[in-house]
Amino acid sequence: MPELAAFAEEHKDWLQVFQMPSSSTELSATEGIWSLLMRHLAGLRRRRSGTPHPA
């Protein structure tokens, strides 16, 4: 993204850019917890709507 790099360079007097590590379940236990919660909520929605569980 050259436009973003140019913008960051042009405004470096007030803008700081930090490179963050990519998201990984090995790096963050929270990711795994969110995954479990979302699967649980999807199961609740299927049960309430009567939609069968995908095989």
Phi, psi and omega in degrees: 000081182298328180296319180293319179296320179295318178298314180298318180294318181295329185245028184294348178290336179231351184248126175247132179249129179245133175268122182260150177293151178294155181288134181209137179296333177290332182271335186223116178294334179299323179301316179295321179295316178300319180300313179298317180297315181296319177296320179297314180296323177296321177296319177298317181296317179298316181296320181290327182271349181082008179286130180292152179291133179295141183282000000 
